[in-house]
Amino acid sequence: MEFKDRDQFSDFEEYWRANKGRLMLDAPRHLKTERDNSGKFNTAGDWLLAPLPIVAMILFMRAGWIANELLSLVAAIAIGVVIYVLGEMAKPYVAGKRSVMDIDRDIKEYFRREWEAGEAS
C-alpha cells in the first residue's frame, strides 16, 4: 500500500491520527465488513440485549419504589444507561461479535505492518 505524504510524518501514530478516516475506508474488505456488521441486529443475542434497558426501566418505574415521579424517572434512566453499558460489554459473549474497538485495533495493526514493511524496503 502506498502511504500518501509519508515523508511529512515522523512515525505511524502521527500518520494514523491525521489519516484515520481515510485509512478506515481503505481497510481490508473482511475487516470493513466485520466492522459494519458489528452494529447490526443480525443475531438473536442482539435482539435479546436491545430491549433489556427499556424493560428494566419500565419494571423499575412500575414497582413504585420511589414515590416522587421525577426522581423515579431519573433513577430509571440511570438504571437503563447502566444496563445498556453492561449489555454492550456483554455483547461479544452473547452475540458472538467482536467490539468495534477490537476491529479498529486490528485495522490499525494492519496498517502499522504495512507502514513498517514500507520502511524496510
C-alpha positions, 0 to 999 in steps of 0.5 A: 500500500502506498502511504500518501505524504509519508515523508511529512510524518515522523512515525505511524501514530502521527500518520494514523491520527491525521489519516484515520478516516481515510485509512478506515475506508481503505481497510481490508474488505473482511475487516470493513465488513466485520466492522459494519456488521458489528452494529447490526441486529443480525443475531438473536443475542442482539435482539435479546440485549436491545430491549433489556434497558427499556424493560428494566426501566419500565419494571423499575418505574412500575414497582413504585419504589420511589414515590416522587415521579421525577426522581423515579424517572431519573433513577430509571434512566440511570438504571437503563444507561447502566444496563445498556453499558453492561449489555454492550460489554456483554455483547461479544459473549452473547452475540458472538461479535467482536467490539468495534474497538477490537476491529479498529485495533486490528485495522490499525495493526494492519496498517502499522505492518504495512507502514513498517514493511514500507520502511524496510524496503 
